[in-house]
Amino acid sequence: MDFTAKLKIPHTPSAIGVETEQVAFEYLLSNGLSPLDRNFNTPRGEIDIIMRDDTQLVFVEVRFRQSEYFGGAEASITRQKYLRMTAAAQAYMQLHKTTNALSARFDVIGMRRSKNDPSGYQLNWIKNITVN
C-alpha cells in the first residue's frame, strides 16, 4: 500500500523515528483502526503502536530505511525482534487483561523516503506477519 506524507525532514535518527511513527500512526487511523497505546515498553521488548481493528489487537512495528538495499525496512524484522515483540505483546495483554477477550496480530509498516517527493514517505503495510 502506498501512502505519501509531507513533513519536515528530520536529521537525527531519534527525530526520524518520532516522525515516521507519527506518520504510521496517522495512516493507521485513516484506515479505520482505533488507537490504544504507543511506545509500550517492557524489560522483554517494545511495541511502537498498539491499535484495535474490530475484534483484534494490532501490534505494529514501524521500520524506516533510507533505501531498499538488503531488502528494505520490512526485511529488517529478525526472529529476535519478532520474539521481543511477541513478549511485549503478551505483557500488554496480561496488563490489560485482554488475553482471552481479543485475538491479536502483528503488523509491520515499512517506510522509506518517497522517490517522487524527498519531503515525503512511502509506506508498505504488511498485516499479520510471522517470522521463522
GUPAMAR-414147 format. One record per residue: residue number from 1; x negated, y negated, z negated of N, C-alpha, C in turn. Coordinates in nm, 4 decimals, always signed. Example, Ala and Ser with C-alpha at 12.3 -4.5 7.8 and 13.67 -1.06 7.14 Angstrom:
// GUPAMAR-414147
finu seq 1, n_X -1.3190, n_Y +0.5690, n_Z -0.7800, ca_X -1.2300, ca_Y +0.4500, ca_Z -0.7800, c_X -1.3200, c_Y +0.3300, c_Z -0.7800
finu seq 2, n_X -1.2850, n_Y +0.2250, n_Z -0.7080, ca_X -1.3670, ca_Y +0.1060, ca_Z -0.7140, c_X -1.2900, c_Y -0.0030, c_Z -0.7870
END
This chain:
// GUPAMAR-414147
finu seq 1, n_X -0.0840, n_Y +0.1167, n_Z +0.0000, ca_X +0.0000, ca_Y +0.0000, ca_Z +0.0000, c_X -0.0890, c_Y -0.1237, c_Z +0.0000
finu seq 2, n_X -0.0593, n_Y -0.2205, n_Z +0.0803, ca_X -0.1431, ca_Y -0.3384, ca_Z +0.0948, c_X -0.0728, c_Y -0.4585, c_Z +0.0338
finu seq 3, n_X -0.1390, n_Y -0.5233, n_Z -0.0578, ca_X -0.0852, ca_Y -0.6401, ca_Z -0.1265, c_X -0.1985, c_Y -0.7391, c_Z -0.1377
finu seq 4, n_X -0.1788, n_Y -0.8595, n_Z -0.0935, ca_X -0.2845, ca_Y -0.9592, ca_Z -0.0999, c_X -0.2407, c_Y -1.0714, c_Z -0.1917
finu seq 5, n_X -0.3277, n_Y -1.1066, n_Z -0.2848, ca_X -0.3009, ca_Y -1.2161, ca_Z -0.3771, c_X -0.4113, c_Y -1.3194, c_Z -0.3623
finu seq 6, n_X -0.3740, n_Y -1.4457, n_Z -0.3674, ca_X -0.4729, ca_Y -1.5524, ca_Z -0.3570, c_X -0.4942, c_Y -1.6130, c_Z -0.4949
finu seq 7, n_X -0.6148, n_Y -1.6030, n_Z -0.5435, ca_X -0.6513, ca_Y -1.6592, ca_Z -0.6723, c_X -0.7906, c_Y -1.7182, c_Z -0.6625
finu seq 8, n_X -0.8284, n_Y -1.7917, n_Z -0.7651, ca_X -0.9641, ca_Y -1.8452, ca_Z -0.7716, c_X -1.0624, c_Y -1.7292, c_Z -0.7781
finu seq 9, n_X -1.1715, n_Y -1.7381, n_Z -0.7066, ca_X -1.2692, ca_Y -1.6298, ca_Z -0.7038, c_X -1.3540, c_Y -1.6343, c_Z -0.8303
finu seq 10, n_X -1.3450, n_Y -1.5319, n_Z -0.9158, ca_X -1.4295, ca_Y -1.5275, ca_Z -1.0350, c_X -1.5699, c_Y -1.4796, c_Z -0.9982
finu seq 11, n_X -1.6669, n_Y -1.5123, n_Z -1.0833, ca_X -1.8048, ca_Y -1.4783, ca_Z -1.0501, c_X -1.8694, c_Y -1.3806, c_Z -1.1467
finu seq 12, n_X -1.8175, n_Y -1.3655, n_Z -1.2669, ca_X -1.8770, ca_Y -1.2715, ca_Z -1.3615, c_X -1.7968, c_Y -1.1426, c_Z -1.3619
finu seq 13, n_X -1.8593, n_Y -1.0300, n_Z -1.3953, ca_X -1.7849, ca_Y -0.9035, ca_Z -1.3993, c_X -1.6638, c_Y -0.9081, c_Z -1.4927
finu seq 14, n_X -1.6770, n_Y -0.9717, n_Z -1.6090, ca_X -1.5626, ca_Y -0.9759, ca_Z -1.7006, c_X -1.4505, c_Y -1.0626, c_Z -1.6442
finu seq 15, n_X -1.4848, n_Y -1.1731, n_Z -1.5779, ca_X -1.3818, ca_Y -1.2576, ca_Z -1.5170, c_X -1.3135, c_Y -1.1852, c_Z -1.4018
finu seq 16, n_X -1.3902, n_Y -1.1105, n_Z -1.3240, ca_X -1.3314, ca_Y -1.0315, ca_Z -1.2158, c_X -1.2360, c_Y -0.9280, c_Z -1.2742
finu seq 17, n_X -1.2763, n_Y -0.8624, n_Z -1.3824, ca_X -1.1910, ca_Y -0.7627, ca_Z -1.4466, c_X -1.0605, c_Y -0.8214, c_Z -1.4953
finu seq 18, n_X -1.0664, n_Y -0.9360, n_Z -1.5605, ca_X -0.9451, ca_Y -1.0020, ca_Z -1.6102, c_X -0.8543, c_Y -1.0381, c_Z -1.4933
finu seq 19, n_X -0.9116, n_Y -1.0964, n_Z -1.3897, ca_X -0.8306, ca_Y -1.1386, ca_Z -1.2758, c_X -0.7696, c_Y -1.0197, c_Z -1.2012
finu seq 20, n_X -0.8487, n_Y -0.9166, n_Z -1.1752, ca_X -0.7947, ca_Y -0.8034, ca_Z -1.0994, c_X -0.6864, c_Y -0.7311, c_Z -1.1787
finu seq 21, n_X -0.7020, n_Y -0.7207, n_Z -1.3100, ca_X -0.5966, ca_Y -0.6589, ca_Z -1.3909, c_X -0.4696, c_Y -0.7430, c_Z -1.3879
finu seq 22, n_X -0.4825, n_Y -0.8748, n_Z -1.3871, ca_X -0.3648, ca_Y -0.9612, ca_Z -1.3789, c_X -0.2947, c_Y -0.9450, c_Z -1.2443
finu seq 23, n_X -0.3715, n_Y -0.9399, n_Z -1.1366, ca_X -0.3130, ca_Y -0.9204, ca_Z -1.0035, c_X -0.2401, c_Y -0.7858, c_Z -0.9984
finu seq 24, n_X -0.3030, n_Y -0.6810, n_Z -1.0503, ca_X -0.2406, ca_Y -0.5482, ca_Z -1.0514, c_X -0.1132, c_Y -0.5488, c_Z -1.1354
finu seq 25, n_X -0.1175, n_Y -0.6149, n_Z -1.2505, ca_X -0.0010, ca_Y -0.6235, ca_Z -1.3387, c_X +0.1165, c_Y -0.6899, c_Z -1.2662
finu seq 26, n_X +0.0903, n_Y -0.8019, n_Z -1.2013, ca_X +0.1956, ca_Y -0.8721, ca_Z -1.1277, c_X +0.2483, c_Y -0.7873, c_Z -1.0120
finu seq 27, n_X +0.1603, n_Y -0.7129, n_Z -0.9489, ca_X +0.2011, ca_Y -0.6243, ca_Z -0.8403, c_X +0.2963, c_Y -0.5160, c_Z -0.8917
finu seq 28, n_X +0.2632, n_Y -0.4561, n_Z -1.0048, ca_X +0.3496, ca_Y -0.3530, ca_Z -1.0625, c_X +0.4848, c_Y -0.4112, c_Z -1.1024
finu seq 29, n_X +0.4848, n_Y -0.5308, n_Z -1.1608, ca_X +0.6113, ca_Y -0.5970, ca_Z -1.1939, c_X +0.6952, c_Y -0.6185, c_Z -1.0686
finu seq 30, n_X +0.6318, n_Y -0.6619, n_Z -0.9607, ca_X +0.7047, ca_Y -0.6884, ca_Z -0.8363, c_X +0.7600, c_Y -0.5606, c_Z -0.7739
finu seq 31, n_X +0.7083, n_Y -0.4460, n_Z -0.8172, ca_X +0.7573, ca_Y -0.3172, ca_Z -0.7684, c_X +0.8536, c_Y -0.2511, c_Z -0.8664
finu seq 32, n_X +0.9042, n_Y -0.3281, n_Z -0.9627, ca_X +1.0116, ca_Y -0.2811, ca_Z -1.0486, c_X +0.9715, c_Y -0.2108, c_Z -1.1765
finu seq 33, n_X +0.8434, n_Y -0.2039, n_Z -1.2085, ca_X +0.8023, ca_Y -0.1404, ca_Z -1.3333, c_X +0.8170, c_Y -0.2395, c_Z -1.4483
finu seq 34, n_X +0.8401, n_Y -0.1875, n_Z -1.5674, ca_X +0.8578, ca_Y -0.2701, ca_Z -1.6867, c_X +0.7323, c_Y -0.2639, c_Z -1.7726
finu seq 35, n_X +0.6840, n_Y -0.3790, n_Z -1.8200, ca_X +0.5600, ca_Y -0.3803, ca_Z -1.8983, c_X +0.5796, c_Y -0.3284, c_Z -2.0398
finu seq 36, n_X +0.4812, n_Y -0.2528, n_Z -2.0871, ca_X +0.4806, ca_Y -0.2052, ca_Z -2.2250, c_X +0.3575, c_Y -0.2524, c_Z -2.3011
finu seq 37, n_X +0.2397, n_Y -0.2433, n_Z -2.2394, ca_X +0.1170, ca_Y -0.2790, ca_Z -2.3102, c_X +0.0053, c_Y -0.3019, c_Z -2.2090
finu seq 38, n_X -0.0973, n_Y -0.3727, n_Z -2.2545, ca_X -0.2155, ca_Y -0.3953, ca_Z -2.1713, c_X -0.3396, c_Y -0.3780, c_Z -2.2564
finu seq 39, n_X -0.4437, n_Y -0.3247, n_Z -2.1943, ca_X -0.5730, ca_Y -0.3057, ca_Z -2.2609, c_X -0.5588, c_Y -0.2325, c_Z -2.3938
finu seq 40, n_X -0.4912, n_Y -0.1185, n_Z -2.3890, ca_X -0.4735, ca_Y -0.0345, ca_Z -2.5079, c_X -0.6033, c_Y +0.0420, c_Z -2.5321
finu seq 41, n_X -0.6648, n_Y +0.0171, n_Z -2.6479, ca_X -0.7944, ca_Y +0.0770, ca_Z -2.6807, c_X -0.7841, c_Y +0.1708, c_Z -2.7991
finu seq 42, n_X -0.8520, n_Y +0.2820, n_Z -2.7885, ca_X -0.8697, ca_Y +0.3748, ca_Z -2.8997, c_X -1.0165, c_Y +0.4162, c_Z -2.8978
finu seq 43, n_X -1.0633, n_Y +0.4788, n_Z -3.0041, ca_X -1.2011, ca_Y +0.5295, ca_Z -3.0006, c_X -1.2230, c_Y +0.6334, c_Z -2.8902
finu seq 44, n_X -1.1150, n_Y +0.6965, n_Z -2.8444, ca_X -1.1265, ca_Y +0.8025, ca_Z -2.7431, c_X -1.1162, c_Y +0.7529, c_Z -2.6001
finu seq 45, n_X -1.0698, n_Y +0.6295, n_Z -2.5806, ca_X -1.0548, ca_Y +0.5801, ca_Z -2.4445, c_X -0.9722, c_Y +0.4535, c_Z -2.4385
finu seq 46, n_X -0.9518, n_Y +0.4041, n_Z -2.3169, ca_X -0.8813, ca_Y +0.2783, ca_Z -2.2955, c_X -0.7918, c_Y +0.2899, c_Z -2.1729
finu seq 47, n_X -0.6769, n_Y +0.2229, n_Z -2.1797, ca_X -0.5839, ca_Y +0.2163, ca_Z -2.0670, c_X -0.5678, c_Y +0.0690, c_Z -2.0306
finu seq 48, n_X -0.5847, n_Y +0.0359, n_Z -1.9031, ca_X -0.5742, ca_Y -0.1037, ca_Z -1.8609, c_X -0.4319, c_Y -0.1570, c_Z -1.8730
finu seq 49, n_X -0.3366, n_Y -0.0835, n_Z -1.8170, ca_X -0.1973, ca_Y -0.1295, ca_Z -1.8142, c_X -0.1072, c_Y -0.0102, c_Z -1.8442
finu seq 50, n_X -0.0065, n_Y -0.0331, n_Z -1.9281, ca_X +0.0936, ca_Y +0.0701, ca_Z -1.9553, c_X +0.2292, c_Y +0.0117, c_Z -1.9180
finu seq 51, n_X +0.2994, n_Y +0.0823, n_Z -1.8306, ca_X +0.4288, ca_Y +0.0371, ca_Z -1.7801, c_X +0.5307, c_Y +0.1495, c_Z -1.7975
finu seq 52, n_X +0.6549, n_Y +0.1142, n_Z -1.7714, ca_X +0.7610, ca_Y +0.2142, ca_Z -1.7686, c_X +0.8262, c_Y +0.2080, c_Z -1.6313
finu seq 53, n_X +0.8445, n_Y +0.3256, n_Z -1.5729, ca_X +0.9102, ca_Y +0.3392, ca_Z -1.4436, c_X +1.0270, c_Y +0.4337, c_Z -1.4647
finu seq 54, n_X +1.1436, n_Y +0.3764, n_Z -1.4928, ca_X +1.2637, ca_Y +0.4537, ca_Z -1.5240, c_X +1.2387, c_Y +0.5396, c_Z -1.6476
finu seq 55, n_X +1.2264, n_Y +0.6713, n_Z -1.6325, ca_X +1.2081, ca_Y +0.7590, ca_Z -1.7490, c_X +1.0641, c_Y +0.8053, c_Z -1.7645
finu seq 56, n_X +0.9707, n_Y +0.7374, n_Z -1.6997, ca_X +0.8296, ca_Y +0.7762, ca_Z -1.7081, c_X +0.7451, c_Y +0.6650, c_Z -1.7678
finu seq 57, n_X +0.6514, n_Y +0.7053, n_Z -1.8523, ca_X +0.5442, ca_Y +0.6153, ca_Z -1.8927, c_X +0.4394, c_Y +0.6200, c_Z -1.7827
finu seq 58, n_X +0.3875, n_Y +0.5050, n_Z -1.7448, ca_X +0.2881, ca_Y +0.4982, ca_Z -1.6384, c_X +0.1615, c_Y +0.4352, c_Z -1.6959
finu seq 59, n_X +0.0552, n_Y +0.5133, n_Z -1.6989, ca_X -0.0741, ca_Y +0.4680, ca_Z -1.7486, c_X -0.1591, c_Y +0.4334, c_Z -1.6267
finu seq 60, n_X -0.1991, n_Y +0.3068, n_Z -1.6176, ca_X -0.2621, ca_Y +0.2567, ca_Z -1.4958, c_X -0.4074, c_Y +0.2167, c_Z -1.5216
finu seq 61, n_X -0.4953, n_Y +0.2674, n_Z -1.4379, ca_X -0.6357, ca_Y +0.2277, ca_Z -1.4364, c_X -0.6560, c_Y +0.1365, c_Z -1.3158
finu seq 62, n_X -0.7129, n_Y +0.0195, n_Z -1.3392, ca_X -0.7400, ca_Y -0.0758, ca_Z -1.2320, c_X -0.8890, c_Y -0.0697, c_Z -1.2005
finu seq 63, n_X -0.9210, n_Y -0.0482, n_Z -1.0735, ca_X -1.0607, ca_Y -0.0374, ca_Z -1.0308, c_X -1.0861, c_Y -0.1359, c_Z -0.9173
finu seq 64, n_X -1.1966, n_Y -0.2074, n_Z -0.9283, ca_X -1.2350, ca_Y -0.3039, ca_Z -0.8257, c_X -1.3736, c_Y -0.2698, c_Z -0.7737
finu seq 65, n_X -1.3898, n_Y -0.2797, n_Z -0.6448, ca_X -1.5205, ca_Y -0.2638, ca_Z -0.5825, c_X -1.5334, c_Y -0.3695, c_Z -0.4736
finu seq 66, n_X -1.6548, n_Y -0.4206, n_Z -0.4583, ca_X -1.6811, ca_Y -0.5211, ca_Z -0.3553, c_X -1.6706, c_Y -0.4608, c_Z -0.2156
finu seq 67, n_X -1.7019, n_Y -0.3318, n_Z -0.2041, ca_X -1.6997, ca_Y -0.2679, ca_Z -0.0726, c_X -1.6440, c_Y -0.1266, c_Z -0.0874
finu seq 68, n_X -1.6301, n_Y -0.0600, n_Z +0.0254, ca_X -1.5794, ca_Y +0.0766, ca_Z +0.0238, c_X -1.6905, c_Y +0.1791, c_Z +0.0385
finu seq 69, n_X -1.8155, n_Y +0.1357, n_Z +0.0225, ca_X -1.9254, ca_Y +0.2317, ca_Z +0.0225, c_X -1.9040, c_Y +0.3297, c_Z -0.0915
finu seq 70, n_X -1.9427, n_Y +0.4515, n_Z -0.0737, ca_X -1.9297, ca_Y +0.5579, ca_Z -0.1739, c_X -1.7839, c_Y +0.5857, c_Z -0.2089
finu seq 71, n_X -1.6909, n_Y +0.5578, n_Z -0.1192, ca_X -1.5522, ca_Y +0.5932, ca_Z -0.1408, c_X -1.4635, c_Y +0.4841, c_Z -0.1954
finu seq 72, n_X -1.5170, n_Y +0.3709, n_Z -0.2298, ca_X -1.4354, ca_Y +0.2603, ca_Z -0.2778, c_X -1.3927, c_Y +0.2754, c_Z -0.4223
finu seq 73, n_X -1.3047, n_Y +0.1871, n_Z -0.4637, ca_X -1.2631, ca_Y +0.1788, ca_Z -0.6037, c_X -1.1914, c_Y +0.3045, c_Z -0.6517
finu seq 74, n_X -1.1028, n_Y +0.3568, n_Z -0.5696, ca_X -1.0231, ca_Y +0.4726, ca_Z -0.6108, c_X -1.1105, c_Y +0.5945, c_Z -0.6379
finu seq 75, n_X -1.2159, n_Y +0.6087, n_Z -0.5596, ca_X -1.3042, ca_Y +0.7248, ca_Z -0.5736, c_X -1.3945, c_Y +0.7152, c_Z -0.6961
finu seq 76, n_X -1.3919, n_Y +0.6023, n_Z -0.7650, ca_X -1.4792, ca_Y +0.5844, ca_Z -0.8810, c_X -1.4219, c_Y +0.6442, c_Z -1.0092
finu seq 77, n_X -1.3041, n_Y +0.7043, n_Z -1.0017, ca_X -1.2462, ca_Y +0.7703, ca_Z -1.1193, c_X -1.3109, c_Y +0.9084, c_Z -1.1320
finu seq 78, n_X -1.3943, n_Y +0.9232, n_Z -1.2313, ca_X -1.4624, ca_Y +1.0503, ca_Z -1.2556, c_X -1.3780, c_Y +1.1379, c_Z -1.3473
finu seq 79, n_X -1.4159, n_Y +1.2627, n_Z -1.3571, ca_X -1.3475, ca_Y +1.3532, ca_Z -1.4500, c_X -1.3585, c_Y +1.3007, c_Z -1.5930
finu seq 80, n_X -1.4753, n_Y +1.2504, n_Z -1.6298, ca_X -1.4945, ca_Y +1.1969, ca_Z -1.7648, c_X -1.4006, c_Y +1.0782, c_Z -1.7906
finu seq 81, n_X -1.3872, n_Y +0.9881, n_Z -1.6945, ca_X -1.2957, ca_Y +0.8743, ca_Z -1.7091, c_X -1.1527, c_Y +0.9231, c_Z -1.7197
finu seq 82, n_X -1.1147, n_Y +1.0197, n_Z -1.6383, ca_X -0.9793, ca_Y +1.0750, ca_Z -1.6425, c_X -0.9504, c_Y +1.1366, c_Z -1.7793
finu seq 83, n_X -1.0461, n_Y +1.2087, n_Z -1.8360, ca_X -1.0270, ca_Y +1.2686, ca_Z -1.9684, c_X -1.0132, c_Y +1.1613, c_Z -2.0757
finu seq 84, n_X -1.0880, n_Y +1.0521, n_Z -2.0648, ca_X -1.0743, ca_Y +0.9417, ca_Z -2.1606, c_X -0.9377, c_Y +0.8747, c_Z -2.1467
finu seq 85, n_X -0.8902, n_Y +0.8596, n_Z -2.0235, ca_X -0.7565, ca_Y +0.8034, ca_Z -2.0015, c_X -0.6503, c_Y +0.8933, c_Z -2.0634
finu seq 86, n_X -0.6643, n_Y +1.0234, n_Z -2.0437, ca_X -0.5689, ca_Y +1.1193, ca_Z -2.0996, c_X -0.5671, c_Y +1.1120, c_Z -2.2514
finu seq 87, n_X -0.6846, n_Y +1.1045, n_Z -2.3127, ca_X -0.6932, ca_Y +1.0957, ca_Z -2.4588, c_X -0.6293, c_Y +0.9667, c_Z -2.5092
finu seq 88, n_X -0.6540, n_Y +0.8557, n_Z -2.4417, ca_X -0.5941, ca_Y +0.7284, ca_Z -2.4823, c_X -0.4427, c_Y +0.7320, c_Z -2.4645
finu seq 89, n_X -0.3956, n_Y +0.7938, n_Z -2.3572, ca_X -0.2515, ca_Y +0.8055, ca_Z -2.3341, c_X -0.1856, c_Y +0.8895, c_Z -2.4430
finu seq 90, n_X -0.2493, n_Y +0.9983, n_Z -2.4823, ca_X -0.1952, ca_Y +1.0809, ca_Z -2.5911, c_X -0.1879, c_Y +1.0012, c_Z -2.7203
finu seq 91, n_X -0.2907, n_Y +0.9224, n_Z -2.7484, ca_X -0.2903, ca_Y +0.8389, ca_Z -2.8689, c_X -0.1771, c_Y +0.7366, c_Z -2.8631
finu seq 92, n_X -0.1552, n_Y +0.6763, n_Z -2.7467, ca_X -0.0466, ca_Y +0.5793, ca_Z -2.7303, c_X +0.0887, c_Y +0.6455, c_Z -2.7546
finu seq 93, n_X +0.1087, n_Y +0.7620, n_Z -2.6949, ca_X +0.2368, ca_Y +0.8313, ca_Z -2.7089, c_X +0.2609, c_Y +0.8755, c_Z -2.8529
finu seq 94, n_X +0.1580, n_Y +0.9166, n_Z -2.9232, ca_X +0.1731, ca_Y +0.9532, ca_Z -3.0640, c_X +0.2034, c_Y +0.8303, c_Z -3.1482
finu seq 95, n_X +0.1322, n_Y +0.7218, n_Z -3.1240, ca_X +0.1526, ca_Y +0.5982, ca_Z -3.1988, c_X +0.2945, c_Y +0.5460, c_Z -3.1817
finu seq 96, n_X +0.3468, n_Y +0.5546, n_Z -3.0604, ca_X +0.4796, ca_Y +0.5016, ca_Z -3.0299, c_X +0.5884, c_Y +0.6094, c_Z -3.0308
finu seq 97, n_X +0.5519, n_Y +0.7275, n_Z -3.0767, ca_X +0.6464, ca_Y +0.8394, ca_Z -3.0911, c_X +0.7268, c_Y +0.8650, c_Z -2.9635
finu seq 98, n_X +0.6566, n_Y +0.8696, n_Z -2.8523, ca_X +0.7214, ca_Y +0.8951, ca_Z -2.7232, c_X +0.6791, c_Y +1.0282, c_Z -2.6633
finu seq 99, n_X +0.6152, n_Y +1.1129, n_Z -2.7436, ca_X +0.5594, ca_Y +1.2366, ca_Z -2.6883, c_X +0.6654, c_Y +1.3272, c_Z -2.6279
finu seq 100, n_X +0.7856, n_Y +1.3278, n_Z -2.6808, ca_X +0.8903, ca_Y +1.4156, ca_Z -2.6273, c_X +0.9971, c_Y +1.3403, c_Z -2.5493
finu seq 101, n_X +1.0032, n_Y +1.2089, n_Z -2.5655, ca_X +1.1118, ca_Y +1.1317, ca_Z -2.5065, c_X +1.0925, c_Y +1.1026, c_Z -2.3576
finu seq 102, n_X +0.9696, n_Y +1.0829, n_Z -2.3152, ca_X +0.9432, ca_Y +1.0423, ca_Z -2.1772, c_X +0.8321, c_Y +1.1263, c_Z -2.1162
finu seq 103, n_X +0.8414, n_Y +1.1471, n_Z -1.9864, ca_X +0.7280, ca_Y +1.2087, ca_Z -1.9172, c_X +0.6257, c_Y +1.0991, c_Z -1.8871
finu seq 104, n_X +0.5066, n_Y +1.1398, n_Z -1.8480, ca_X +0.4003, ca_Y +1.0424, ca_Z -1.8226, c_X +0.3301, c_Y +1.0753, c_Z -1.6920
finu seq 105, n_X +0.2728, n_Y +0.9711, n_Z -1.6325, ca_X +0.1887, ca_Y +0.9905, ca_Z -1.5151, c_X +0.0729, c_Y +0.8910, c_Z -1.5220
finu seq 106, n_X -0.0308, n_Y +0.9221, n_Z -1.4460, ca_X -0.1487, ca_Y +0.8370, ca_Z -1.4382, c_X -0.1602, c_Y +0.7830, c_Z -1.2962
finu seq 107, n_X -0.1685, n_Y +0.6513, n_Z -1.2852, ca_X -0.1827, ca_Y +0.5854, ca_Z -1.1557, c_X -0.3152, c_Y +0.5104, c_Z -1.1512
finu seq 108, n_X -0.3633, n_Y +0.4871, n_Z -1.0317, ca_X -0.4820, ca_Y +0.4049, ca_Z -1.0107, c_X -0.4458, c_Y +0.2962, c_Z -0.9105
finu seq 109, n_X -0.4880, n_Y +0.1752, n_Z -0.9410, ca_X -0.4796, ca_Y +0.0678, ca_Z -0.8424, c_X -0.6226, c_Y +0.0328, c_Z -0.8048
finu seq 110, n_X -0.6579, n_Y +0.0679, n_Z -0.6816, ca_X -0.7893, ca_Y +0.0349, ca_Z -0.6284, c_X -0.7818, c_Y -0.0996, c_Z -0.5588
finu seq 111, n_X -0.8786, n_Y -0.1849, n_Z -0.5874, ca_X -0.8769, ca_Y -0.3197, ca_Z -0.5312, c_X -1.0112, c_Y -0.3531, c_Z -0.4666
finu seq 112, n_X -1.0026, n_Y -0.4341, n_Z -0.3638, ca_X -1.1227, ca_Y -0.4881, ca_Z -0.3012, c_X -1.0877, c_Y -0.6247, c_Z -0.2447
finu seq 113, n_X -1.1895, n_Y -0.6986, n_Z -0.2128, ca_X -1.1665, ca_Y -0.8295, ca_Z -0.1509, c_X -1.0961, c_Y -0.8107, c_Z -0.0172
finu seq 114, n_X -1.0059, n_Y -0.9012, n_Z +0.0125, ca_X -0.9357, ca_Y -0.8990, ca_Z +0.1401, c_X -1.0330, c_Y -0.9297, c_Z +0.2536
finu seq 115, n_X -1.0270, n_Y -0.8505, n_Z +0.3589, ca_X -1.1135, ca_Y -0.8748, ca_Z +0.4749, c_X -1.0739, c_Y -1.0025, c_Z +0.5478
finu seq 116, n_X -0.9453, n_Y -1.0327, n_Z +0.5475, ca_X -0.8948, ca_Y -1.1488, ca_Z +0.6206, c_X -0.8981, c_Y -1.2773, c_Z +0.5390
finu seq 117, n_X -0.9020, n_Y -1.2642, n_Z +0.4062, ca_X -0.8970, ca_Y -1.3820, ca_Z +0.3196, c_X -0.9893, c_Y -1.3590, c_Z +0.2010
finu seq 118, n_X -1.1081, n_Y -1.4179, n_Z +0.2006, ca_X -1.2042, ca_Y -1.3915, ca_Z +0.0937, c_X -1.1581, c_Y -1.4364, c_Z -0.0442
finu seq 119, n_X -1.0511, n_Y -1.5165, n_Z -0.0526, ca_X -0.9999, ca_Y -1.5556, ca_Z -0.1839, c_X -0.8910, c_Y -1.4604, c_Z -0.2327
finu seq 120, n_X -0.8628, n_Y -1.3546, n_Z -0.1554, ca_X -0.7565, ca_Y -1.2619, ca_Z -0.1917, c_X -0.8066, c_Y -1.1204, c_Z -0.2128
finu seq 121, n_X -0.7151, n_Y -1.0340, n_Z -0.2530, ca_X -0.7449, ca_Y -0.8930, ca_Z -0.2779, c_X -0.6519, c_Y -0.8052, c_Z -0.1955
finu seq 122, n_X -0.6988, n_Y -0.6859, n_Z -0.1654, ca_X -0.6137, ca_Y -0.5817, ca_Z -0.1096, c_X -0.6025, c_Y -0.4725, c_Z -0.2143
finu seq 123, n_X -0.4815, n_Y -0.4226, n_Z -0.2331, ca_X -0.4551, ca_Y -0.3210, ca_Z -0.3342, c_X -0.4141, c_Y -0.1902, c_Z -0.2694
finu seq 124, n_X -0.4539, n_Y -0.0808, n_Z -0.3323, ca_X -0.4102, ca_Y +0.0524, ca_Z -0.2935, c_X -0.3611, c_Y +0.1210, c_Z -0.4206
finu seq 125, n_X -0.2306, n_Y +0.1433, n_Z -0.4298, ca_X -0.1688, ca_Y +0.2019, ca_Z -0.5484, c_X -0.1524, c_Y +0.3517, c_Z -0.5254
finu seq 126, n_X -0.2213, n_Y +0.4305, n_Z -0.6043, ca_X -0.2111, ca_Y +0.5759, ca_Z -0.5958, c_X -0.1388, c_Y +0.6241, c_Z -0.7207
finu seq 127, n_X -0.0249, n_Y +0.6874, n_Z -0.6990, ca_X +0.0575, ca_Y +0.7340, ca_Z -0.8105, c_X +0.0252, c_Y +0.8788, c_Z -0.8456
finu seq 128, n_X +0.0363, n_Y +0.9068, n_Z -0.9746, ca_X +0.0290, ca_Y +1.0437, ca_Z -1.0264, c_X -0.1014, c_Y +1.1144, c_Z -0.9882
finu seq 129, n_X -0.2129, n_Y +1.0544, n_Z -1.0257, ca_X -0.3428, ca_Y +1.1130, ca_Z -0.9923, c_X -0.3750, c_Y +1.2310, c_Z -1.0833
finu seq 130, n_X -0.4575, n_Y +1.3179, n_Z -1.0333, ca_X -0.5214, ca_Y +1.4221, ca_Z -1.1137, c_X -0.6662, c_Y +1.4297, c_Z -1.0676
finu seq 131, n_X -0.7542, n_Y +1.4650, n_Z -1.1589, ca_X -0.8961, ca_Y +1.4755, ca_Z -1.1267, c_X -0.9437, c_Y +1.6114, c_Z -1.1728
finu seq 132, n_X -1.0053, n_Y +1.6866, n_Z -1.0830, ca_X -1.0564, ca_Y +1.8198, ca_Z -1.1176, c_X -1.1969, c_Y +1.8115, c_Z -1.1708
END
